[in-house]
Amino acid sequence: MKRKMPPKSEPVIAPEILEQAKRSLLTDNLRKPAKCSVCGAETLLGTGEPLCWVCRRLKISAWRDSEQQVPAQE
């Protein structure tokens, strides 16, 4: 006994949008790895600053902590 083949359905995503998404992934893969300026771990060029994700998070956390401290000048 053979199973019936399901009828071909129309694609959910428009082909133009799918092609645009594929092209954007290709440009992401062209980024060359670089070294973090703090710890030397691998990071991607084109992110704005030569920091790995760990050092970037630590930098953001340090900014947040410094903004919350009230200067005691008396």
MMTF fields as JSON, N, C-alpha, C and O atoms, coordinates in Angstrom:
{
  "mmtfVersion": "1.0.0",
  "mmtfProducer": "UNKNOWN",
  "numBonds": 295,
  "numAtoms": 296,
  "numGroups": 74,
  "numChains": 1,
  "numModels": 1,
  "chainsPerModel": [1],
  "groupsPerChain": [74],
  "chainIdList": ["A"],
  "bondAtomList": [4, 2, 8, 6, 12, 10, 16, 14, 20, 18, 24, 22, 28, 26, 32, 30, 36, 34, 40, 38, 44, 42, 48, 46, 52, 50, 56, 54, 60, 58, 64, 62, 68, 66, 72, 70, 76, 74, 80, 78, 84, 82, 88, 86, 92, 90, 96, 94, 100, 98, 104, 102, 108, 106, 112, 110, 116, 114, 120, 118, 124, 122, 128, 126, 132, 130, 136, 134, 140, 138, 144, 142, 148, 146, 152, 150, 156, 154, 160, 158, 164, 162, 168, 166, 172, 170, 176, 174, 180, 178, 184, 182, 188, 186, 192, 190, 196, 194, 200, 198, 204, 202, 208, 206, 212, 210, 216, 214, 220, 218, 224, 222, 228, 226, 232, 230, 236, 234, 240, 238, 244, 242, 248, 246, 252, 250, 256, 254, 260, 258, 264, 262, 268, 266, 272, 270, 276, 274, 280, 278, 284, 282, 288, 286, 292, 290],
  "bondOrderList": [1, 1, 1, 1, 1, 1, 1, 1, 1, 1, 1, 1, 1, 1, 1, 1, 1, 1, 1, 1, 1, 1, 1, 1, 1, 1, 1, 1, 1, 1, 1, 1, 1, 1, 1, 1, 1, 1, 1, 1, 1, 1, 1, 1, 1, 1, 1, 1, 1, 1, 1, 1, 1, 1, 1, 1, 1, 1, 1, 1, 1, 1, 1, 1, 1, 1, 1, 1, 1, 1, 1, 1, 1],
  "groupList": [{"groupName": "MET", "atomNameList": ["N", "CA", "C", "O"], "elementList": ["N", "C", "C", "O"], "formalChargeList": [0, 0, 0, 0], "bondAtomList": [1, 0, 2, 1, 3, 2], "bondOrderList": [1, 1, 2], "singleLetterCode": "M", "chemCompType": "L-PEPTIDE LINKING"}, {"groupName": "LYS", "atomNameList": ["N", "CA", "C", "O"], "elementList": ["N", "C", "C", "O"], "formalChargeList": [0, 0, 0, 0], "bondAtomList": [1, 0, 2, 1, 3, 2], "bondOrderList": [1, 1, 2], "singleLetterCode": "K", "chemCompType": "L-PEPTIDE LINKING"}, {"groupName": "ARG", "atomNameList": ["N", "CA", "C", "O"], "elementList": ["N", "C", "C", "O"], "formalChargeList": [0, 0, 0, 0], "bondAtomList": [1, 0, 2, 1, 3, 2], "bondOrderList": [1, 1, 2], "singleLetterCode": "R", "chemCompType": "L-PEPTIDE LINKING"}, {"groupName": "PRO", "atomNameList": ["N", "CA", "C", "O"], "elementList": ["N", "C", "C", "O"], "formalChargeList": [0, 0, 0, 0], "bondAtomList": [1, 0, 2, 1, 3, 2], "bondOrderList": [1, 1, 2], "singleLetterCode": "P", "chemCompType": "L-PEPTIDE LINKING"}, {"groupName": "SER", "atomNameList": ["N", "CA", "C", "O"], "elementList": ["N", "C", "C", "O"], "formalChargeList": [0, 0, 0, 0], "bondAtomList": [1, 0, 2, 1, 3, 2], "bondOrderList": [1, 1, 2], "singleLetterCode": "S", "chemCompType": "L-PEPTIDE LINKING"}, {"groupName": "GLU", "atomNameList": ["N", "CA", "C", "O"], "elementList": ["N", "C", "C", "O"], "formalChargeList": [0, 0, 0, 0], "bondAtomList": [1, 0, 2, 1, 3, 2], "bondOrderList": [1, 1, 2], "singleLetterCode": "E", "chemCompType": "L-PEPTIDE LINKING"}, {"groupName": "VAL", "atomNameList": ["N", "CA", "C", "O"], "elementList": ["N", "C", "C", "O"], "formalChargeList": [0, 0, 0, 0], "bondAtomList": [1, 0, 2, 1, 3, 2], "bondOrderList": [1, 1, 2], "singleLetterCode": "V", "chemCompType": "L-PEPTIDE LINKING"}, {"groupName": "ILE", "atomNameList": ["N", "CA", "C", "O"], "elementList": ["N", "C", "C", "O"], "formalChargeList": [0, 0, 0, 0], "bondAtomList": [1, 0, 2, 1, 3, 2], "bondOrderList": [1, 1, 2], "singleLetterCode": "I", "chemCompType": "L-PEPTIDE LINKING"}, {"groupName": "ALA", "atomNameList": ["N", "CA", "C", "O"], "elementList": ["N", "C", "C", "O"], "formalChargeList": [0, 0, 0, 0], "bondAtomList": [1, 0, 2, 1, 3, 2], "bondOrderList": [1, 1, 2], "singleLetterCode": "A", "chemCompType": "L-PEPTIDE LINKING"}, {"groupName": "LEU", "atomNameList": ["N", "CA", "C", "O"], "elementList": ["N", "C", "C", "O"], "formalChargeList": [0, 0, 0, 0], "bondAtomList": [1, 0, 2, 1, 3, 2], "bondOrderList": [1, 1, 2], "singleLetterCode": "L", "chemCompType": "L-PEPTIDE LINKING"}, {"groupName": "GLN", "atomNameList": ["N", "CA", "C", "O"], "elementList": ["N", "C", "C", "O"], "formalChargeList": [0, 0, 0, 0], "bondAtomList": [1, 0, 2, 1, 3, 2], "bondOrderList": [1, 1, 2], "singleLetterCode": "Q", "chemCompType": "L-PEPTIDE LINKING"}, {"groupName": "THR", "atomNameList": ["N", "CA", "C", "O"], "elementList": ["N", "C", "C", "O"], "formalChargeList": [0, 0, 0, 0], "bondAtomList": [1, 0, 2, 1, 3, 2], "bondOrderList": [1, 1, 2], "singleLetterCode": "T", "chemCompType": "L-PEPTIDE LINKING"}, {"groupName": "ASP", "atomNameList": ["N", "CA", "C", "O"], "elementList": ["N", "C", "C", "O"], "formalChargeList": [0, 0, 0, 0], "bondAtomList": [1, 0, 2, 1, 3, 2], "bondOrderList": [1, 1, 2], "singleLetterCode": "D", "chemCompType": "L-PEPTIDE LINKING"}, {"groupName": "ASN", "atomNameList": ["N", "CA", "C", "O"], "elementList": ["N", "C", "C", "O"], "formalChargeList": [0, 0, 0, 0], "bondAtomList": [1, 0, 2, 1, 3, 2], "bondOrderList": [1, 1, 2], "singleLetterCode": "N", "chemCompType": "L-PEPTIDE LINKING"}, {"groupName": "CYS", "atomNameList": ["N", "CA", "C", "O"], "elementList": ["N", "C", "C", "O"], "formalChargeList": [0, 0, 0, 0], "bondAtomList": [1, 0, 2, 1, 3, 2], "bondOrderList": [1, 1, 2], "singleLetterCode": "C", "chemCompType": "L-PEPTIDE LINKING"}, {"groupName": "GLY", "atomNameList": ["N", "CA", "C", "O"], "elementList": ["N", "C", "C", "O"], "formalChargeList": [0, 0, 0, 0], "bondAtomList": [1, 0, 2, 1, 3, 2], "bondOrderList": [1, 1, 2], "singleLetterCode": "G", "chemCompType": "PEPTIDE LINKING"}, {"groupName": "TRP", "atomNameList": ["N", "CA", "C", "O"], "elementList": ["N", "C", "C", "O"], "formalChargeList": [0, 0, 0, 0], "bondAtomList": [1, 0, 2, 1, 3, 2], "bondOrderList": [1, 1, 2], "singleLetterCode": "W", "chemCompType": "L-PEPTIDE LINKING"}],
  "groupTypeList": [0, 1, 2, 1, 0, 3, 3, 1, 4, 5, 3, 6, 7, 8, 3, 5, 7, 9, 5, 10, 8, 1, 2, 4, 9, 9, 11, 12, 13, 9, 2, 1, 3, 8, 1, 14, 4, 6, 14, 15, 8, 5, 11, 9, 9, 15, 11, 15, 5, 3, 9, 14, 16, 6, 14, 2, 2, 9, 1, 7, 4, 8, 16, 2, 12, 4, 5, 10, 10, 6, 3, 8, 10, 5],
  "groupIdList": [1, 2, 3, 4, 5, 6, 7, 8, 9, 10, 11, 12, 13, 14, 15, 16, 17, 18, 19, 20, 21, 22, 23, 24, 25, 26, 27, 28, 29, 30, 31, 32, 33, 34, 35, 36, 37, 38, 39, 40, 41, 42, 43, 44, 45, 46, 47, 48, 49, 50, 51, 52, 53, 54, 55, 56, 57, 58, 59, 60, 61, 62, 63, 64, 65, 66, 67, 68, 69, 70, 71, 72, 73, 74],
  "secStructList": [7, 7, 7, 7, 7, 7, 7, 7, 7, 7, 7, 1, 1, 7, 2, 2, 2, 2, 2, 2, 2, 2, 2, 2, 2, 2, 2, 2, 2, 6, 7, 7, 3, 3, 3, 7, 6, 6, 6, 7, 7, 3, 3, 3, 6, 6, 1, 1, 1, 1, 7, 7, 2, 2, 2, 2, 2, 2, 2, 2, 2, 2, 2, 2, 2, 2, 2, 2, 7, 7, 7, 7, 7, 7],
  "xCoordList": [0.833, 0.0, 0.883, 1.791, 0.639, 1.419, 0.69, -0.537, 1.501, 0.918, 0.685, 1.422, -0.343, -0.607, 0.389, 0.678, 0.899, 1.798, 0.973, -0.036, 1.398, 0.649, 0.8, 1.849, -0.237, -0.151, 0.9, 1.098, 1.562, 2.575, 1.904, 0.943, 2.439, 1.868, 2.711, 3.868, 2.122, 2.836, 3.82, 3.545, 4.955, 5.927, 5.362, 4.623, 5.725, 5.226, 5.929, 5.318, 7.219, 8.015, 8.198, 8.478, 8.037, 8.208, 9.655, 10.587, 9.841, 11.203, 12.14, 13.337, 11.606, 12.448, 12.996, 14.17, 12.165, 12.595, 13.609, 14.587, 13.38, 14.305, 15.676, 16.709, 15.681, 16.943, 17.686, 18.91, 16.957, 17.566, 18.196, 19.276, 17.534, 18.063, 19.329, 20.283, 19.344, 20.531, 21.713, 22.843, 21.449, 22.53, 23.082, 24.289, 22.216, 22.696, 23.547, 24.487, 23.236, 24.059, 25.433, 26.429, 25.492, 26.775, 27.69, 28.892, 27.15, 27.987, 28.457, 29.551, 27.66, 28.082, 29.25, 30.139, 29.256, 30.312, 31.632, 32.678, 31.599, 32.811, 33.645, 34.785, 33.095, 33.864, 35.035, 34.908, 36.165, 37.357, 37.523, 37.267, 37.944, 38.166, 39.365, 40.338, 39.277, 40.361, 40.588, 39.901, 41.537, 41.84, 41.274, 41.298, 40.766, 40.271, 41.464, 42.528, 41.28, 42.392, 42.667, 43.704, 41.758, 41.946, 42.487, 43.531, 41.781, 42.155, 42.765, 43.332, 42.661, 43.255, 42.359, 42.796, 41.123, 40.199, 39.748, 39.902, 39.187, 38.719, 37.472, 36.596, 37.395, 36.225, 36.063, 36.964, 34.961, 34.715, 35.024, 34.724, 35.628, 35.849, 34.519, 33.607, 34.407, 33.186, 32.162, 31.048, 32.499, 31.551, 31.715, 30.956, 32.691, 32.849, 34.035, 34.758, 34.245, 35.374, 35.999, 35.289, 37.3, 37.976, 37.886, 38.911, 36.67, 36.457, 35.669, 34.777, 35.995, 35.189, 33.893, 33.748, 32.979, 31.685, 31.808, 31.039, 32.763, 32.929, 33.43, 32.875, 34.476, 35.036, 34.034, 33.987, 33.234, 32.217, 31.173, 30.75, 30.759, 29.785, 30.363, 29.674, 31.638, 32.278, 32.373, 32.2, 32.645, 32.724, 31.368, 31.284, 30.311, 28.957, 28.592, 28.004, 28.935, 28.643, 29.394, 28.838, 30.645, 31.429, 30.838, 30.801, 30.372, 29.725, 28.48, 28.243, 27.689, 26.451, 26.75, 26.057, 27.779, 28.151, 28.653, 28.342, 29.427, 29.971, 28.873, 28.978, 27.836, 26.727, 25.866, 25.259, 25.811, 24.962, 25.617, 24.921, 26.94, 27.628, 27.414, 27.526, 27.104, 26.893, 28.224, 28.779, 28.734, 30.003, 29.846, 28.918, 30.748, 30.717, 31.773, 32.92, 31.385, 32.323, 31.934, 31.262, 32.349, 32.065, 33.258, 33.193],
  "yCoordList": [-1.177, 0.0, 1.248, 1.355, 2.171, 3.385, 4.534, 4.632, 5.401, 6.616, 7.643, 7.716, 8.426, 9.499, 10.625, 10.957, 11.196, 12.327, 13.569, 13.827, 14.342, 15.565, 16.57, 16.635, 17.343, 18.33, 19.392, 19.728, 19.904, 20.925, 22.196, 22.691, 22.708, 23.937, 25.128, 24.979, 26.286, 27.506, 27.842, 27.558, 28.437, 28.788, 29.851, 30.744, 29.733, 30.662, 32.01, 33.06, 31.968, 33.183, 33.514, 32.639, 34.778, 35.205, 34.962, 35.168, 34.53, 34.239, 35.447, 35.283, 36.663, 37.865, 38.051, 38.38, 37.846, 38.008, 36.929, 37.201, 35.726, 34.623, 34.9, 34.648, 35.413, 35.727, 36.851, 36.807, 37.852, 38.961, 38.462, 38.912, 37.552, 36.992, 36.182, 36.246, 35.428, 34.65, 35.568, 35.276, 36.686, 37.623, 38.28, 38.499, 38.595, 39.224, 38.251, 38.674, 36.966, 35.976, 35.853, 35.643, 35.98, 35.898, 37.042, 36.835, 38.245, 39.373, 39.214, 39.668, 38.58, 38.332, 37.347, 37.484, 36.375, 35.366, 35.906, 35.29, 37.043, 37.599, 38.364, 38.731, 38.604, 39.293, 38.426, 37.21, 39.065, 38.321, 38.358, 39.386, 37.256, 37.25, 38.122, 38.209, 38.761, 39.587, 39.213, 38.345, 39.857, 39.595, 40.71, 41.879, 40.344, 41.306, 42.11, 41.551, 43.419, 44.266, 44.131, 44.593, 43.508, 43.347, 41.964, 41.845, 40.916, 39.561, 38.714, 37.657, 39.155, 38.406, 37.328, 36.582, 37.223, 36.227, 36.654, 37.815, 35.703, 36.03, 36.884, 36.673, 37.837, 38.686, 38.997, 38.699, 39.577, 39.887, 41.348, 42.227, 41.598, 42.974, 43.568, 42.837, 44.853, 45.501, 45.668, 46.117, 45.32, 45.504, 46.869, 47.212, 47.654, 48.985, 49.111, 50.106, 48.142, 48.177, 46.79, 45.791, 46.712, 45.407, 44.672, 44.358, 44.395, 43.697, 42.425, 42.396, 41.364, 40.142, 40.397, 41.438, 39.474, 39.701, 39.788, 40.509, 39.065, 39.097, 40.467, 41.074, 40.953, 42.261, 43.383, 44.365, 43.248, 44.253, 44.301, 45.383, 43.137, 43.086, 43.672, 44.383, 43.368, 43.926, 45.44, 46.133, 45.958, 47.4, 48.045, 49.077, 47.449, 47.984, 47.939, 48.885, 46.855, 46.712, 47.761, 48.321, 48.032, 49.032, 50.416, 51.207, 50.729, 52.022, 52.149, 53.191, 51.086, 51.104, 51.323, 52.09, 50.651, 50.801, 52.2, 52.755, 52.783, 54.119, 55.182, 56.203, 54.96, 55.914, 55.86, 56.862, 54.714, 54.56, 55.084, 55.364, 55.221, 55.701, 57.206, 57.972, 57.596, 59.013, 59.566, 59.037, 60.614, 61.174, 61.804, 62.578, 61.473, 62.001, 63.095, 62.823, 64.315, 65.429, 66.409, 67.408, 66.124, 67.027, 67.219, 67.95],
  "zCoordList": [0.0, 0.0, 0.0, 0.825, -0.89, -0.992, -0.318, -0.338, 0.281, 0.87, -0.216, -1.2, -0.02, -0.96, -0.708, 0.441, -1.75, -1.63, -1.317, -1.973, -0.314, -0.006, -1.141, -1.782, -1.386, -2.462, -2.105, -0.938, -3.141, -2.909, -2.407, -2.995, -1.302, -0.749, -1.186, -1.579, -1.111, -1.469, -0.354, 0.812, -0.688, 0.35, 1.295, 0.882, 2.555, 3.569, 3.45, 3.647, 3.126, 3.006, 1.533, 0.713, 1.217, -0.17, -0.615, 0.163, -1.85, -2.329, -2.254, -2.022, -2.449, -2.386, -0.975, -0.806, 0.03, 1.422, 1.784, 2.481, 1.32, 1.584, 0.956, 1.578, -0.263, -0.94, -0.224, -0.103, 0.249, 0.981, 2.291, 2.672, 2.962, 4.206, 3.933, 4.708, 2.847, 2.492, 2.195, 2.586, 1.498, 1.186, 2.451, 2.556, 3.405, 4.637, 5.451, 6.125, 5.4, 6.085, 5.44, 6.133, 4.143, 3.455, 3.86, 4.022, 4.026, 4.421, 5.857, 6.193, 6.717, 8.093, 8.142, 8.984, 7.263, 7.257, 6.711, 6.913, 6.025, 5.449, 6.472, 6.19, 7.638, 8.68, 9.103, 9.249, 9.297, 9.677, 11.196, 11.823, 11.781, 13.222, 13.584, 12.835, 14.739, 15.249, 16.706, 17.244, 17.334, 18.738, 19.603, 19.217, 20.771, 21.751, 22.265, 22.532, 22.402, 22.833, 24.331, 24.806, 25.081, 26.524, 26.862, 27.502, 26.434, 26.855, 25.741, 26.018, 24.49, 23.391, 22.809, 21.933, 23.265, 22.722, 21.326, 20.946, 20.563, 19.222, 19.273, 20.112, 18.383, 18.232, 16.754, 15.969, 16.355, 14.959, 14.675, 15.483, 13.517, 13.087, 12.653, 12.266, 12.715, 12.272, 13.368, 13.097, 14.6, 15.697, 16.348, 17.254, 15.905, 16.441, 17.381, 17.33, 18.218, 19.132, 19.188, 19.076, 19.358, 19.331, 20.657, 21.263, 21.115, 22.377, 22.135, 21.287, 22.88, 22.818, 23.595, 24.237, 23.539, 24.177, 25.69, 26.325, 26.287, 27.748, 28.183, 29.099, 27.527, 27.893, 27.617, 28.358, 26.561, 26.255, 27.373, 27.779, 27.867, 28.963, 30.243, 30.974, 30.514, 31.701, 31.61, 32.612, 30.423, 30.22, 30.465, 31.131, 29.936, 30.133, 31.612, 32.136, 32.281, 33.702, 34.518, 35.463, 34.167, 34.887, 34.688, 35.63, 33.477, 33.241, 34.106, 34.717, 34.156, 34.928, 36.41, 37.078, 36.923, 38.329, 38.63, 39.684, 37.718, 37.969, 37.922, 38.601, 37.141, 37.075, 38.335, 38.713, 38.978, 40.151, 41.425, 42.401, 41.433, 42.617, 42.768, 41.811, 43.991, 44.287, 44.806, 45.769, 44.182, 44.662, 46.044, 46.277, 46.948, 48.302, 48.422, 48.776, 48.129, 48.163, 49.262, 49.006, 50.456, 51.575, 52.438, 53.426]
}
